[in-house]
Amino acid sequence: MKSEWIANYENEEIKITNNWFTGEKLFINNELQDEQLNFITPSTMTGILTTKKGEKFPVKTNLSGFFKVRCHLFVDNKKIALKQTK
């Protein structure tokens, strides 16, 4: 089972994927920022989003759940809406 969420912040793409075989991954502009192999407990991943203007924002994501995985995204300590694509 694979799940995927996408958000845009300051015209930059953030993608979070969850797969039973490869674990959780956080991509910012298609660059892998963090990954975890975590099957039971909730996971947290972090990264840095750098805009084209050179601004840097901390990124944090939380995944939880077993049969239905939920994902929350925070950029610069503000919750950002995600769109689940898979």
N, C-alpha and C positions, 0 to 999 in steps of 0.2 A: 504494500500500500504506500502510495506517495502523496504527499500534500505539498502545496506551494502557495505562498502568499507574496504579493508585490505591493509596494508603495512608492510614491514619488515625493521627494522632499527637496525643495530648491532646485527643481529640474534634474535631480539625481535619482537613479533607480536603486531601490533596496529590495532584495529578494531573499526570502527565507524558504528553505526546503526541508522536508522531513521524509525520510525513507527508512523502512524497516531494515534494509540491508546496509545502507551507507550512512545512516544517522542524520543528524541535523546540521545544516550549513547556512551561514549568513554570507550573502554576496552584496557588495556595494559597487555599482557600475560594473557588474560581471567579474569583480575581483573578490576572491574568497577572503573573508576577514576573520572567520572563526568557524570551528566545527566541533561536534561532539558525537560520540557514540553513547547514547543514553536511552535505555529502553524502559526503565521503570519510573525513575524519579523525574520531576520537572527539571528542565534545563534552562540555563541562561547563557546567552552568547553576547559578545560585545565587539564593537568595531569603531572606526573613525570615518565619518563621511567628510570628504574634502570637496568643496564646491569649486566650480571653474574660477570663482573670484578668490580662491585661496582660503576661504573660511573653513574652519574645522568644527565639527559637531560630534559629540559622543553618541554612539548608537548602542542600544541594549534591546534584546528581544528575549521573551520568555515563551517556552512551549510547555504545554501540560496536557494530560489526558492520555487515554490508552486506546479506546475504540474510536473516539472522536477527538482529534488533536485540536487544541486551541492555541492561538498565537497572539501575542501582544508585542507591539513595537513602540519604543520610546526613542526620540531623537532630541538631544539637548534637554533631557528630562521632561519632555512633553509627549503625551500619548498621541500616536499617529494612526489614522485609519488604514487598514489593510484590505486588499481585495484578494480573496482566495481564488486561485485560478485552477487548482487541481485538488 
